[in-house]
């Protein structure tokens, strides 16, 4: 284990640090959700499964590890189906980060809190049922149905009149955003938690249903008993007047923290125990899964490039064109683009004639953390010759045939020859240089096309602009016996 930690420390990268921090953030949100939403049995079940997986990895329990790998996809699909509502809430919460306070920052003063508390207490005293939703940072639109827009400032008479039994829509909920009543007569989703709502009515079920699906604070006044209750974070609690005031103050302070308390340090230290736990779990996962200390060997086919060839010198029959390179190192370091591997040779000191130069690991650009085990072959052989500039005619290579109604008059290239740098030993070996193939089947009239010149392998044109030439193809209608006008003798050119 000590050796493994030393290997991790020796090959630790900045990207690994970012990897750990990103996973820590994900784990923190998962742990926060489990603490708020999941029951103790679910937490124990997930913890037991994770512990078994870690044990299997540490003890190299092959069959157990394979079972985990085989069931991972099915488990993920099942989790998405089971917790789809919570996943949707998490996505909505991520979408509201940084937008809510800047888009619509509605501050609630002490007068607003007093008005809500006094109105709720008066409604409770008179045993008038009420359902008041105070919006948090998350959107409530998909959870609500119906409702009448109001956009009125909160006051005791307004709230009392909305929930008075003689008023239409008094059974619906009031939506409060900041210090204003946004809507009234709104229908809320009902909860399926029969434990917390066993002795309550529909209003309490609706309040808990919305509190389970959002970060809103929901106040309920019982019409039968005249009690006051608060639903928040999936829990329903009966409160007194003072407790109600404290809960409202805490909610608004959390939603809109005062400037003196809203600082970066407090955000870092908030829930520090859970954050440290997430960081430790992320480090453990990195050491078990993300970082693999075992050494692996992999062989790559690496092309050879050479540079600094003396002016006026050309290489004949260079061999090989590529080499086999075996690299070794931690498996995680092999996640690179294979195209970056190249064996680069400096030919600045070569001499004329046949020769070989060694290919070593110094000639290969190896990714950091990996080493070269072997290179095959170990030598690059070639014959260095002086070059001479000669003009070689260009020949257009063709295929197919013209239409039966056409005859080919001329195929001409511009320029008619190309200057090549060729070894002196091969002077006179090249009678002509072909172009890429011209398809005569596609020619229906006289035309001009541009074709690429294909010089012999290892031979370069003196000018890079001579890689292609202009080809003029002249055709004319084929004359018949009747067209010739000389008694049946064809007119030939």
URVEN-V483946 format. One record per backbone hydrogen bond with DSSP energy under -0.5 kcal/mol. NH is the residue of the N-H (numbers start at 1). CO is the residue of the C=O. If there is no record, write none. Layout:
BEGIN
NH/CO
NH/CO
END
This chain:
BEGIN
5/1
6/2
7/3
8/4
9/5
10/6
11/7
12/9
17/13
18/14
19/15
20/16
21/17
22/18
23/19
24/20
25/21
26/22
27/23
28/24
29/25
30/26
31/27
32/28
33/29
34/30
35/31
36/32
37/33
38/33
43/39
44/40
45/41
46/42
47/43
48/44
49/45
50/46
51/47
52/48
53/49
54/50
55/51
56/52
57/53
58/54
59/55
60/57
61/56
62/60
65/61
66/62
67/63
68/64
69/65
70/66
71/67
72/68
72/69
73/69
75/71
76/72
77/73
78/74
79/75
80/76
81/77
82/78
83/79
84/81
87/83
88/84
89/85
90/86
91/87
92/88
93/89
94/90
95/91
96/92
97/93
97/94
99/96
100/96
103/99
104/100
106/104
107/105
109/107
113/109
114/110
115/111
116/112
117/113
118/114
119/115
120/116
121/117
122/118
123/119
124/120
125/121
126/122
127/124
128/123
129/127
130/221
132/219
133/174
134/132
134/217
135/133
135/176
143/140
144/140
144/141
145/187
147/185
148/184
150/182
151/181
151/182
152/181
154/179
159/155
160/156
161/157
162/158
163/159
164/160
167/164
170/167
172/169
173/186
174/131
175/183
176/133
176/174
177/180
178/176
179/177
180/177
181/152
182/175
182/180
183/175
184/148
186/173
187/145
191/205
194/192
197/193
198/195
200/197
205/201
206/202
207/203
208/204
209/205
210/206
211/207
212/208
213/209
213/210
214/210
217/134
218/216
218/231
219/132
220/229
221/130
222/227
226/222
228/239
229/220
230/237
231/218
232/230
232/235
235/232
237/230
239/228
244/240
245/241
246/242
247/243
248/244
249/245
250/246
251/247
252/248
253/249
254/250
255/251
256/252
261/258
262/258
263/261
267/263
268/264
269/265
270/266
272/269
275/271
276/272
277/273
278/274
279/275
280/276
281/277
282/278
283/279
284/280
285/281
286/282
287/283
288/284
289/285
290/285
291/286
292/290
293/291
296/329
298/327
300/325
302/300
302/323
303/341
304/321
305/343
307/345
310/347
313/310
314/385
316/314
316/383
319/381
323/302
324/376
325/300
325/323
326/374
327/298
327/325
328/371
329/296
331/294
333/330
334/331
335/332
336/334
338/336
340/337
341/338
343/303
344/342
344/363
345/305
345/343
347/307
347/345
350/347
353/384
355/382
357/380
359/378
360/358
363/360
364/361
365/342
366/364
370/367
371/328
373/326
373/371
374/326
376/324
380/357
381/319
381/379
382/355
383/316
384/353
385/314
385/383
387/312
388/422
390/388
390/420
392/390
392/418
393/431
394/416
395/433
397/395
399/438
406/403
407/476
409/407
409/474
410/474
412/472
414/470
418/392
420/390
420/418
421/460
422/388
422/420
424/386
426/423
427/424
429/426
431/429
433/393
435/395
436/452
438/397
439/437
440/399
440/438
442/439
443/440
444/442
447/473
449/471
451/449
451/469
453/467
454/434
455/453
459/456
460/421
462/419
466/463
467/464
468/465
469/451
470/414
471/449
472/412
472/470
473/447
473/471
474/410
474/472
475/473
476/407
478/405
484/480
484/481
485/481
490/488
492/490
END
